Amino acid sequence: MSLRTILRKELLWSRHRILALLFVLVLLPGAFAGASVFFQHVLPKDAPVAVVAGEDVSEEEYDVVAASFRLFSKPIQYDSEAAAMRDLDRESVYAVVSVPPDLGDPEVERVNMTVTIDGDMTPYREPSQALVSVVASTMNRQLDKRVVVQREIAGEERKLSSYLLPTFLTIIVLTFAFAYLPYNLAREEAVLDRLRVETSLDTVVAGKLAFFTALLAVPLLVFHAVGLAMGYDVSLLAPAAVAALALTFLACGAIATAVTFASGFGTTGRLFNVLLLFAFLGFSGLVYPVGFFSPLRRDIIRRVPTHYAMLTVRGASLRDLPAAEFGPWLGGVALFALAMLVPLKLSLLAYERRA
């Protein structure tokens, strides 16, 4: 067979798989190239920081403190330190600073100010040192007095390895939903057609989603065992963490299954599920605090339901917060999972009509 014949055969093959090729050669590269806009800098410049101003603090004094934080963060005014610390636990903010009441007193030559961070938020620990230095330098230039900014760490100062344990477990769950579940469905396409004779397609898919959700107990136990063996104080079996992981799989599994049936178990559907996997991995705030790379990325992450599932897993497993703290977030993820049943049902109806 000549080279010209082989090239002609490849061209004919490509014409029959034009959608898959367009996805791989155009859509996927375009998505990755476009994603570069979300990474505008390395140091966090838009991470939310709570600035607590009491009744004795004037608006001018608050403005001085807030302005010094704006270079490396997004200051948010709080009236209560208790509310600010609660949001620090929930990763709504990543540092808490209390404005000293004597900041504007001309008779006071030295003012002490404390910036509190969470010891569990390992990726923010090093940047917070730079934040404290910049804030101290800025305020000393703006005020006719010496301002000493100290950093305090609330809770246990964890290592990066223990911080990443719930993150890696969530990545496994997302990969299981968008990669292995569609692969398993494609392998059993013929079996699914036979089962439709004995029962409804809805029941078959519901059973498969329930079975794979139960299978998540295996990696969950493996991660928990590794954490115990390594001496990590991480409670991955906390009820809120387990519920968040299960709801995340159900929601993402429903999306992946809908794409699989809508594409007729084709290659295009599997490729699209891979793209969705990358999207959820990139915009769920799995590792870095929101606002770490850009304001745009922060705003997008705050709108992704799996971000709040990740916060729940991390808060329950690392900080041992009560399940009631995560009620609204778990409810939101549950609503997201229910909503994803709608495109799943529509894809099943379309598949049955084609069949």
Sine and cosine of phi, psi and omega as CSV:
sin_phi,cos_phi,sin_psi,cos_psi,sin_omega,cos_omega
0.00,0.00,0.78,-0.62,-0.06,-1.00
-0.98,0.20,0.25,-0.97,0.02,-1.00
-0.89,0.45,-0.61,0.79,0.00,-1.00
-0.89,0.45,-0.63,0.77,0.02,-1.00
-0.91,0.41,-0.66,0.75,0.01,-1.00
-0.90,0.44,-0.68,0.73,0.02,-1.00
-0.90,0.44,-0.61,0.79,0.04,-1.00
-0.91,0.42,-0.63,0.78,0.02,-1.00
-0.90,0.43,-0.65,0.76,0.02,-1.00
-0.91,0.42,-0.59,0.80,0.04,-1.00
-0.90,0.43,-0.69,0.72,0.03,-1.00
-0.90,0.43,-0.63,0.78,0.03,-1.00
-0.89,0.46,-0.66,0.75,-0.03,-1.00
-0.92,0.40,-0.59,0.81,-0.01,-1.00
-0.90,0.43,-0.53,0.85,0.00,-1.00
-0.99,0.17,-0.22,0.98,-0.02,-1.00
-0.82,-0.58,0.65,0.76,-0.12,-0.99
-0.90,0.43,-0.60,0.80,-0.02,-1.00
-0.91,0.41,-0.70,0.72,0.01,-1.00
-0.90,0.44,-0.65,0.76,0.00,-1.00
-0.93,0.38,-0.64,0.76,0.05,-1.00
-0.88,0.47,-0.61,0.80,0.01,-1.00
-0.91,0.43,-0.75,0.66,-0.08,-1.00
-0.95,0.30,-0.64,0.77,-0.13,-0.99
-1.00,-0.04,-0.36,0.93,-0.07,-1.00
-0.87,-0.49,-0.87,0.49,-0.12,-0.99
-0.91,0.41,-0.76,0.65,-0.04,-1.00
-0.89,0.45,-0.75,0.66,0.07,-1.00
-0.88,0.47,-0.61,0.79,0.02,-1.00
-0.90,0.43,-0.62,0.78,0.01,-1.00
-0.91,0.41,-0.69,0.72,-0.01,-1.00
-0.93,0.37,-0.65,0.76,0.02,-1.00
-0.91,0.41,-0.65,0.76,0.02,-1.00
-0.93,0.37,-0.47,0.88,0.00,-1.00
-0.91,0.40,-0.27,0.96,-0.01,-1.00
-0.90,0.44,-0.36,0.93,-0.02,-1.00
-0.93,0.38,-0.35,0.94,-0.03,-1.00
-0.99,0.12,-0.09,1.00,-0.02,-1.00
-0.89,-0.45,1.00,0.09,-0.14,-0.99
-1.00,-0.08,-0.33,0.94,0.02,-1.00
-0.35,-0.94,0.17,-0.99,-0.07,-1.00
-1.00,-0.07,-0.76,0.65,0.02,-1.00
-0.97,0.23,0.52,-0.86,0.03,-1.00
-0.92,0.38,0.83,-0.56,0.02,-1.00
-0.86,-0.52,0.00,1.00,-0.03,-1.00
-0.63,-0.77,0.34,0.94,0.05,-1.00
-0.96,0.30,0.74,-0.67,-0.05,-1.00
-0.92,0.38,0.69,-0.72,0.01,-1.00
-0.77,-0.64,0.75,-0.66,0.01,-1.00
-0.99,0.10,0.80,-0.60,0.07,-1.00
-0.92,-0.39,0.94,-0.35,-0.07,-1.00
-1.00,-0.04,0.88,-0.47,0.01,-1.00
-0.88,-0.47,0.91,-0.42,0.02,-1.00
-0.97,0.22,-0.06,-1.00,-0.04,-1.00
-0.92,0.39,-0.45,0.89,-0.04,-1.00
-0.99,0.13,-0.04,1.00,-0.05,-1.00
-0.99,-0.12,0.81,-0.59,0.01,-1.00
-0.98,0.19,0.26,-0.97,0.02,-1.00
-0.90,0.43,-0.58,0.82,0.02,-1.00
-0.91,0.42,-0.64,0.77,0.02,-1.00
-0.91,0.41,-0.66,0.75,0.06,-1.00
-0.89,0.46,-0.66,0.75,-0.01,-1.00
-0.88,0.47,-0.60,0.80,0.02,-1.00
-0.89,0.45,-0.72,0.69,0.00,-1.00
-0.92,0.40,-0.73,0.68,-0.03,-1.00
-0.88,0.48,-0.64,0.76,-0.01,-1.00
-0.89,0.45,-0.57,0.82,-0.01,-1.00
-0.95,0.32,-0.35,0.94,0.00,-1.00
-1.00,-0.04,-0.26,0.96,-0.14,-0.99
-0.93,0.36,-0.35,0.94,-0.01,-1.00
-0.92,0.40,-0.58,0.82,-0.08,-1.00
-0.84,-0.54,0.20,0.98,-0.03,-1.00
-0.24,-0.97,0.04,-1.00,0.07,-1.00
-0.90,-0.43,0.98,-0.20,-0.03,-1.00
-0.95,0.32,0.66,-0.75,0.03,-1.00
-0.80,-0.60,0.79,-0.61,-0.08,-1.00
-0.98,0.20,0.72,-0.69,0.08,-1.00
-0.81,-0.58,0.57,-0.82,0.06,-1.00
-1.00,-0.05,-0.32,0.95,-0.08,-1.00
-0.77,-0.64,0.73,-0.68,0.06,-1.00
-0.93,0.37,-0.54,0.84,0.02,-1.00
-0.89,0.46,-0.68,0.74,0.03,-1.00
-0.92,0.40,-0.61,0.79,0.02,-1.00
-0.91,0.40,-0.66,0.75,0.01,-1.00
-0.93,0.38,-0.56,0.83,0.06,-1.00
-0.90,0.43,-0.67,0.75,0.04,-1.00
-0.94,0.33,-0.44,0.90,0.10,-1.00
-0.91,0.41,-0.66,0.75,0.06,-1.00
-0.90,0.44,-0.56,0.83,-0.06,-1.00
-1.00,-0.01,0.08,1.00,0.00,-1.00
0.88,0.48,0.44,0.90,0.15,-0.99
-0.98,0.21,-0.48,0.88,0.16,-0.99
-0.73,-0.68,0.30,-0.95,-0.08,-1.00
-0.88,-0.48,0.01,1.00,0.11,-0.99
-0.36,-0.93,0.47,-0.88,0.03,-1.00
-0.80,-0.60,0.81,-0.59,0.04,-1.00
-0.81,-0.59,0.74,-0.67,0.04,-1.00
-0.98,-0.20,0.80,-0.60,0.00,-1.00
-0.96,0.27,0.84,-0.54,0.01,-1.00
-0.90,0.43,0.67,-0.75,-0.02,-1.00
-0.93,0.38,-0.37,0.93,-0.03,-1.00
-0.98,-0.17,0.35,0.94,-0.05,-1.00
-0.88,0.47,-0.62,0.78,-0.03,-1.00
-1.00,-0.10,0.11,0.99,0.00,-1.00
-0.97,0.23,0.89,-0.45,-0.05,-1.00
-0.93,0.38,-0.31,0.95,-0.02,-1.00
-0.99,0.10,-0.21,0.98,0.00,-1.00
-1.00,-0.07,0.86,-0.51,-0.06,-1.00
-1.00,-0.01,-0.40,0.92,-0.03,-1.00
-0.74,-0.68,0.74,-0.68,0.01,-1.00
-0.81,-0.59,0.72,-0.69,0.05,-1.00
-0.98,-0.22,0.73,-0.68,0.01,-1.00
-0.73,-0.68,0.65,-0.76,-0.08,-1.00
-0.90,-0.43,0.72,-0.69,0.11,-0.99
-0.94,-0.35,0.88,-0.48,-0.05,-1.00
-0.97,-0.24,0.76,-0.65,0.08,-1.00
-0.85,-0.52,0.27,-0.96,0.01,-1.00
-1.00,0.03,0.78,-0.63,0.00,-1.00
-0.90,0.43,-0.36,0.93,0.02,-1.00
-0.97,0.24,-0.41,0.91,-0.05,-1.00
-0.99,0.12,0.96,0.27,-0.10,-1.00
-0.86,0.51,-0.70,0.72,-0.03,-1.00
-0.89,0.46,-0.34,0.94,-0.04,-1.00
-1.00,-0.07,-0.10,1.00,-0.12,-0.99
-0.92,0.40,-0.76,0.65,-0.01,-1.00
-0.93,0.38,-0.73,0.69,0.05,-1.00
-0.86,0.51,-0.50,0.87,-0.01,-1.00
-0.92,0.39,-0.46,0.89,0.07,-1.00
-0.91,0.42,-0.68,0.74,0.06,-1.00
-0.91,0.42,-0.61,0.79,0.02,-1.00
-0.87,0.49,-0.72,0.69,-0.01,-1.00
-0.89,0.46,-0.67,0.74,-0.01,-1.00
-0.90,0.44,-0.69,0.72,-0.02,-1.00
-0.92,0.40,-0.66,0.75,0.00,-1.00
-0.90,0.45,-0.70,0.72,0.01,-1.00
-0.88,0.48,-0.70,0.71,0.00,-1.00
-0.90,0.44,-0.67,0.74,-0.03,-1.00
-0.91,0.41,-0.70,0.72,-0.04,-1.00
-0.94,0.33,-0.55,0.83,0.05,-1.00
-0.92,0.40,-0.49,0.87,0.05,-1.00
-0.97,0.23,-0.55,0.84,-0.10,-1.00
-0.99,0.11,-0.47,0.88,-0.09,-1.00
-0.93,-0.38,0.50,-0.87,0.02,-1.00
-1.00,0.04,0.75,0.66,0.03,-1.00
-0.32,-0.95,0.23,-0.97,0.00,-1.00
-1.00,0.01,0.81,-0.58,0.03,-1.00
-0.93,-0.37,0.87,-0.49,0.01,-1.00
-0.97,-0.23,0.90,-0.43,-0.01,-1.00
-0.97,-0.24,0.87,-0.49,0.01,-1.00
-0.93,-0.38,0.51,-0.86,0.01,-1.00
-0.96,-0.29,0.76,-0.65,0.08,-1.00
-0.89,-0.46,0.55,-0.83,0.00,-1.00
-0.93,-0.37,0.88,-0.48,0.01,-1.00
-1.00,0.05,0.73,-0.68,0.03,-1.00
0.99,0.17,-0.22,-0.98,-0.05,-1.00
-0.97,0.26,0.69,-0.72,0.04,-1.00
-1.00,0.04,0.99,-0.11,-0.13,-0.99
-0.99,0.15,0.37,-0.93,0.14,-0.99
-0.99,0.13,0.35,-0.94,-0.01,-1.00
-0.88,0.47,-0.57,0.82,-0.04,-1.00
-0.88,0.47,-0.68,0.73,0.01,-1.00
-0.96,0.29,-0.55,0.83,0.05,-1.00
-0.89,0.45,-0.60,0.80,-0.09,-1.00
-0.99,0.16,-0.19,0.98,-0.06,-1.00
-0.87,0.50,-0.79,0.61,0.06,-1.00
-0.91,0.41,-0.47,0.88,0.04,-1.00
-0.91,0.42,-0.74,0.67,0.00,-1.00
-0.90,0.43,-0.58,0.81,0.04,-1.00
-0.90,0.43,-0.65,0.76,0.05,-1.00
-0.91,0.42,-0.61,0.79,0.06,-1.00
-0.88,0.47,-0.65,0.76,0.05,-1.00
-0.87,0.49,-0.68,0.73,0.00,-1.00
-0.89,0.46,-0.72,0.70,0.01,-1.00
-0.90,0.43,-0.66,0.76,0.02,-1.00
-0.91,0.41,-0.64,0.77,0.04,-1.00
-0.87,0.50,-0.63,0.78,-0.05,-1.00
-0.96,0.27,-0.70,0.71,-0.14,-0.99
-1.00,-0.08,-0.26,0.97,-0.04,-1.00
-0.92,-0.40,-0.83,0.55,-0.09,-1.00
-0.97,0.24,-0.65,0.76,-0.01,-1.00
-0.86,0.50,-0.75,0.66,0.07,-1.00
-0.88,0.48,-0.60,0.80,0.05,-1.00
-0.89,0.46,-0.69,0.73,0.01,-1.00
-0.91,0.41,-0.65,0.76,0.03,-1.00
-0.89,0.46,-0.67,0.74,0.00,-1.00
-0.91,0.42,-0.61,0.79,0.01,-1.00
-0.91,0.41,-0.47,0.88,-0.08,-1.00
-0.95,-0.31,0.40,0.92,-0.01,-1.00
-0.84,0.55,-0.73,0.69,-0.01,-1.00
-0.90,0.44,-0.61,0.79,0.02,-1.00
-0.91,0.41,-0.62,0.78,0.02,-1.00
-0.88,0.47,-0.63,0.77,0.03,-1.00
-0.90,0.45,-0.62,0.79,0.02,-1.00
-0.94,0.34,-0.62,0.79,-0.01,-1.00
-0.91,0.40,-0.44,0.90,0.00,-1.00
-0.90,0.44,-0.38,0.93,0.03,-1.00
-0.95,0.32,-0.55,0.83,-0.09,-1.00
-1.00,-0.08,-0.44,0.90,-0.04,-1.00
-0.49,-0.87,0.04,-1.00,-0.02,-1.00
-0.99,0.13,0.42,-0.91,0.03,-1.00
-0.91,0.42,-0.54,0.84,0.04,-1.00
-0.86,0.50,-0.68,0.73,-0.01,-1.00
-0.92,0.40,-0.64,0.77,0.00,-1.00
-0.89,0.46,-0.74,0.67,-0.03,-1.00
-0.93,0.38,-0.65,0.76,0.03,-1.00
-0.88,0.48,-0.66,0.75,0.03,-1.00
-0.90,0.43,-0.63,0.78,0.00,-1.00
-0.93,0.37,-0.68,0.74,0.03,-1.00
-0.89,0.45,-0.66,0.75,0.02,-1.00
-0.90,0.43,-0.66,0.75,-0.02,-1.00
-0.90,0.43,-0.71,0.70,-0.03,-1.00
-0.94,0.34,-0.51,0.86,0.09,-1.00
-0.90,0.43,-0.66,0.75,0.04,-1.00
-0.91,0.42,-0.55,0.84,0.01,-1.00
-0.90,0.43,-0.36,0.93,0.02,-1.00
-0.89,0.46,-0.28,0.96,0.05,-1.00
-0.87,0.49,-0.49,0.87,-0.04,-1.00
-0.92,0.39,-0.84,0.54,0.04,-1.00
-0.89,0.45,-0.50,0.86,0.03,-1.00
-0.89,0.45,-0.71,0.70,0.02,-1.00
-0.93,0.37,-0.60,0.80,0.03,-1.00
-0.89,0.45,-0.74,0.68,0.02,-1.00
-0.88,0.47,-0.65,0.76,0.00,-1.00
-0.90,0.43,-0.67,0.75,0.01,-1.00
-0.90,0.43,-0.66,0.75,0.03,-1.00
-0.90,0.43,-0.65,0.76,0.03,-1.00
-0.88,0.48,-0.66,0.75,0.04,-1.00
-0.91,0.41,-0.67,0.74,-0.02,-1.00
-0.91,0.41,-0.55,0.83,-0.01,-1.00
-1.00,0.07,-0.06,1.00,0.02,-1.00
0.98,0.18,0.35,0.94,0.02,-1.00
-0.99,0.17,0.67,-0.74,0.08,-1.00
-1.00,-0.01,0.93,0.36,-0.07,-1.00
-0.81,-0.59,0.84,-0.54,-0.05,-1.00
-0.98,-0.20,0.99,0.17,-0.04,-1.00
-0.96,0.30,-0.25,0.97,0.02,-1.00
-1.00,-0.04,0.19,0.98,0.08,-1.00
-0.86,0.51,0.70,-0.71,-0.08,-1.00
-0.80,0.60,-0.67,0.75,-0.01,-1.00
-0.90,0.43,-0.62,0.78,0.02,-1.00
-0.92,0.40,-0.69,0.72,0.01,-1.00
-0.89,0.46,-0.69,0.73,0.01,-1.00
-0.89,0.45,-0.66,0.75,-0.01,-1.00
-0.90,0.44,-0.67,0.74,0.01,-1.00
-0.92,0.40,-0.66,0.75,0.00,-1.00
-0.91,0.42,-0.70,0.71,0.00,-1.00
-0.92,0.40,-0.59,0.81,0.05,-1.00
-0.89,0.46,-0.70,0.72,0.01,-1.00
-0.91,0.42,-0.67,0.74,-0.01,-1.00
-0.88,0.48,-0.69,0.73,-0.01,-1.00
-0.91,0.41,-0.78,0.63,-0.04,-1.00
-0.94,0.33,-0.56,0.83,0.07,-1.00
-0.90,0.43,-0.61,0.79,0.06,-1.00
-0.90,0.43,-0.65,0.76,0.04,-1.00
-0.89,0.45,-0.75,0.66,-0.03,-1.00
-0.89,0.46,-0.64,0.77,0.02,-1.00
-0.92,0.39,-0.65,0.76,0.04,-1.00
-0.88,0.48,-0.68,0.73,0.02,-1.00
-0.90,0.43,-0.65,0.76,-0.02,-1.00
-0.89,0.46,-0.74,0.68,-0.01,-1.00
-0.95,0.32,-0.61,0.79,-0.01,-1.00
-0.90,0.44,-0.53,0.85,0.00,-1.00
-1.00,0.00,0.07,1.00,0.00,-1.00
0.92,0.40,0.57,0.82,0.01,-1.00
0.88,0.47,0.42,0.91,-0.05,-1.00
-1.00,0.08,0.11,-0.99,0.00,-1.00
-0.90,0.43,-0.58,0.82,-0.01,-1.00
-0.86,0.51,-0.65,0.76,0.02,-1.00
-0.90,0.44,-0.66,0.75,0.01,-1.00
-0.92,0.39,-0.62,0.79,0.04,-1.00
-0.92,0.39,-0.62,0.78,0.02,-1.00
-0.92,0.40,-0.58,0.81,0.07,-1.00
-0.91,0.42,-0.58,0.82,0.07,-1.00
-0.90,0.43,-0.66,0.75,0.04,-1.00
-0.89,0.45,-0.65,0.76,0.05,-1.00
-0.90,0.43,-0.61,0.79,0.05,-1.00
-0.87,0.50,-0.73,0.68,0.03,-1.00
-0.88,0.48,-0.62,0.79,-0.01,-1.00
-0.90,0.43,-0.72,0.70,0.00,-1.00
-0.93,0.36,-0.59,0.81,0.06,-1.00
-0.91,0.42,-0.61,0.79,-0.06,-1.00
-0.99,0.17,-0.44,0.90,-0.13,-0.99
-0.83,-0.56,0.56,0.83,0.12,-0.99
-0.92,-0.38,0.02,1.00,0.00,-1.00
0.88,0.48,0.72,0.70,-0.11,-0.99
-0.94,0.33,-0.55,0.84,-0.10,-0.99
-0.86,-0.51,-0.88,0.47,-0.14,-0.99
-1.00,0.06,0.51,-0.86,0.07,-1.00
-0.88,0.48,0.48,-0.88,0.04,-1.00
-0.90,0.44,0.56,-0.83,-0.05,-1.00
0.99,0.12,0.06,1.00,-0.04,-1.00
-0.93,0.36,-0.60,0.80,-0.07,-1.00
-0.97,-0.26,-0.60,0.80,-0.01,-1.00
-0.20,-0.98,0.43,-0.90,0.07,-1.00
-0.88,0.47,-0.59,0.81,-0.01,-1.00
-0.89,0.45,-0.69,0.72,0.01,-1.00
-0.91,0.42,-0.61,0.79,0.04,-1.00
-0.87,0.49,-0.73,0.69,-0.04,-1.00
-0.91,0.42,-0.59,0.81,0.02,-1.00
-0.94,0.35,-0.72,0.69,-0.02,-1.00
-0.86,0.51,-0.64,0.77,-0.01,-1.00
-0.90,0.44,-0.23,0.97,-0.01,-1.00
-0.97,-0.25,0.01,1.00,-0.02,-1.00
-0.99,-0.11,0.86,-0.51,-0.06,-1.00
-0.86,0.51,-0.56,0.83,-0.03,-1.00
-0.93,0.38,-0.30,0.95,0.10,-0.99
-0.89,0.45,-0.67,0.74,-0.01,-1.00
-0.96,0.28,-0.46,0.89,0.14,-0.99
-0.91,0.43,-0.65,0.76,0.03,-1.00
-0.91,0.42,-0.66,0.75,0.05,-1.00
-0.88,0.47,-0.62,0.79,0.02,-1.00
-0.92,0.40,-0.72,0.70,0.01,-1.00
-0.88,0.48,-0.70,0.71,-0.03,-1.00
-0.93,0.36,-0.69,0.73,-0.02,-1.00
-0.91,0.40,-0.65,0.76,-0.03,-1.00
-0.96,0.28,-0.61,0.79,-0.09,-1.00
-1.00,0.07,-0.56,0.83,-0.03,-1.00
-1.00,-0.05,-0.67,0.75,-0.12,-0.99
-0.98,-0.22,-0.11,0.99,0.03,-1.00
0.82,0.57,0.66,0.75,0.04,-1.00
-0.97,0.25,0.51,-0.86,0.01,-1.00
-0.90,0.43,0.47,-0.88,-0.05,-1.00
-0.87,0.49,-0.48,0.88,-0.01,-1.00
-0.88,0.47,-0.43,0.90,0.02,-1.00
-0.90,0.44,-0.43,0.90,-0.12,-0.99
-0.95,-0.31,0.18,0.98,-0.03,-1.00
-0.80,0.60,-0.80,0.60,0.01,-1.00
-0.88,0.47,-0.62,0.79,-0.01,-1.00
-0.93,0.36,-0.70,0.72,0.03,-1.00
-0.90,0.44,-0.61,0.79,0.06,-1.00
-0.89,0.46,-0.64,0.77,0.04,-1.00
-0.91,0.42,-0.66,0.75,0.03,-1.00
-0.92,0.39,-0.60,0.80,0.04,-1.00
-0.90,0.43,-0.67,0.75,0.06,-1.00
-0.90,0.44,-0.61,0.79,0.06,-1.00
-0.88,0.48,-0.68,0.73,0.03,-1.00
-0.90,0.44,-0.66,0.75,0.03,-1.00
-0.90,0.43,-0.65,0.76,-0.01,-1.00
-0.89,0.45,-0.57,0.82,-0.02,-1.00
-0.95,0.32,-0.21,0.98,0.08,-1.00
-0.95,0.32,-0.37,0.93,0.00,-1.00
-0.92,0.39,-0.82,0.58,0.07,-1.00
-0.89,0.46,-0.48,0.87,0.05,-1.00
-0.90,0.43,-0.72,0.69,0.02,-1.00
-0.89,0.45,-0.66,0.75,0.01,-1.00
-0.90,0.44,-0.62,0.78,0.01,-1.00
-0.93,0.36,-0.57,0.82,0.05,-1.00
-0.92,0.38,-0.66,0.76,0.04,-1.00
-0.90,0.45,-0.67,0.75,0.03,-1.00
-0.90,0.43,-0.63,0.78,0.00,-1.00
-0.91,0.42,-0.65,0.76,0.02,-1.00
-0.92,0.39,-0.58,0.81,0.04,-1.00
-0.92,0.40,-0.65,0.76,0.02,-1.00
-0.92,0.39,-0.59,0.81,-0.02,-1.00
-0.96,0.29,0.00,0.00,0.00,0.00
